């Protein structure tokens, strides 16, 4: 069985994956990457306490380990984004944990607006990053060089774009660590063969009318995040 397992994931030695949880994170931001990486990782769902953490999709996730008990070394440190990322950018305990484990992790990673929390922790200083298309001004307010791509790798910093990009991100991380064949096998296991019903997933493809409507709706959240980003730079 172990030989069969190793043939699929590329190695029988599990990677230590730490996923940082916080209130009102987006579930798919970490569930997508976790699904891609789960067969190759020992996963720690990390939070301040072991109390359930409410997502912005109205269900809660139960952490498996506190920040205090987290191993000092993680192969992959991942923070998701979500509507709660603005508050996470101001959370001293969460930022201190990211700085601590980010200093020793092999890969420091994010999906969606999780990159803005990494930026607030100073973990993107001198690195390129992507994020959700609406959050680029937030990274720019922290003087982070942004790249408008689905997944961006800059040395040991790997970032994914908004929400669904987390699946691409997870497979990209797996390919980098375990090789392309392992990632392709996992993609096949997941039947990740996207055929979206509409071409409206990014401002580059969506109708200008739709982009304008969504941008107007999300504008107050982005402005709040920019204000926070500017404050952490002072």
ChimeraX attribute file (.defattr): number of C-alpha atoms within 10 A of each C-alpha:
attribute: neighborCount
match mode: 1-to-1
recipient: residues
	/A:1	6
	/A:2	9
	/A:3	10
	/A:4	10
	/A:5	13
	/A:6	15
	/A:7	14
	/A:8	19
	/A:9	25
	/A:10	21
	/A:11	15
	/A:12	16
	/A:13	11
	/A:14	15
	/A:15	19
	/A:16	19
	/A:17	23
	/A:18	26
	/A:19	23
	/A:20	24
	/A:21	27
	/A:22	26
	/A:23	19
	/A:24	22
	/A:25	25
	/A:26	27
	/A:27	21
	/A:28	22
	/A:29	28
	/A:30	25
	/A:31	19
	/A:32	21
	/A:33	28
	/A:34	21
	/A:35	18
	/A:36	25
	/A:37	25
	/A:38	19
	/A:39	17
	/A:40	26
	/A:41	20
	/A:42	14
	/A:43	20
	/A:44	20
	/A:45	19
	/A:46	23
	/A:47	25
	/A:48	18
	/A:49	14
	/A:50	15
	/A:51	13
	/A:52	16
	/A:53	19
	/A:54	19
	/A:55	20
	/A:56	15
	/A:57	13
	/A:58	9
	/A:59	11
	/A:60	15
	/A:61	16
	/A:62	15
	/A:63	20
	/A:64	15
	/A:65	18
	/A:66	16
	/A:67	21
	/A:68	12
	/A:69	10
	/A:70	17
	/A:71	12
	/A:72	12
	/A:73	17
	/A:74	22
	/A:75	18
	/A:76	25
	/A:77	23
	/A:78	30
	/A:79	28
	/A:80	32
	/A:81	30
	/A:82	25
	/A:83	16
	/A:84	19
	/A:85	25
	/A:86	24
	/A:87	15
	/A:88	24
	/A:89	22
	/A:90	18
	/A:91	15
	/A:92	12
	/A:93	12
	/A:94	20
	/A:95	19
	/A:96	13
	/A:97	18
	/A:98	24
	/A:99	16
	/A:100	14
	/A:101	20
	/A:102	24
	/A:103	15
	/A:104	15
	/A:105	21
	/A:106	16
	/A:107	20
	/A:108	26
	/A:109	28
	/A:110	32
	/A:111	35
	/A:112	29
	/A:113	35
	/A:114	31
	/A:115	34
	/A:116	37
	/A:117	27
	/A:118	24
	/A:119	26
	/A:120	28
	/A:121	23
	/A:122	18
	/A:123	20
	/A:124	23
	/A:125	14
	/A:126	11
	/A:127	17
	/A:128	18
	/A:129	28
	/A:130	29
	/A:131	30
	/A:132	24
	/A:133	18
	/A:134	18
	/A:135	23
	/A:136	22
	/A:137	17
	/A:138	24
	/A:139	27
	/A:140	16
	/A:141	20
	/A:142	22
	/A:143	17
	/A:144	22
	/A:145	16
	/A:146	16
	/A:147	16
	/A:148	13
	/A:149	16
	/A:150	20
	/A:151	24
	/A:152	21
	/A:153	20
	/A:154	12
	/A:155	10
	/A:156	13
	/A:157	20
	/A:158	25
	/A:159	34
	/A:160	32
	/A:161	29
	/A:162	27
	/A:163	23
	/A:164	20
	/A:165	22
	/A:166	28
	/A:167	26
	/A:168	19
	/A:169	27
	/A:170	27
	/A:171	25
	/A:172	25
	/A:173	24
	/A:174	25
	/A:175	18
	/A:176	13
	/A:177	16
	/A:178	16
	/A:179	15
	/A:180	16
	/A:181	15
	/A:182	22
	/A:183	24
	/A:184	18
	/A:185	16
	/A:186	23
	/A:187	18
	/A:188	11
	/A:189	11
	/A:190	12
	/A:191	9
	/A:192	13
	/A:193	8
	/A:194	6
	/A:195	7
	/A:196	8
	/A:197	6
	/A:198	8
	/A:199	12
	/A:200	14
	/A:201	12
	/A:202	13
	/A:203	16
	/A:204	11
	/A:205	11
	/A:206	14
	/A:207	12
	/A:208	12
	/A:209	9
	/A:210	12
	/A:211	17
	/A:212	12
	/A:213	10
	/A:214	13
	/A:215	15
	/A:216	10
	/A:217	11
	/A:218	12
	/A:219	13
	/A:220	11
	/A:221	14
	/A:222	18
	/A:223	14
	/A:224	13
	/A:225	24
	/A:226	22
	/A:227	13
	/A:228	20
	/A:229	25
	/A:230	16
	/A:231	13
	/A:232	16
	/A:233	12
	/A:234	6
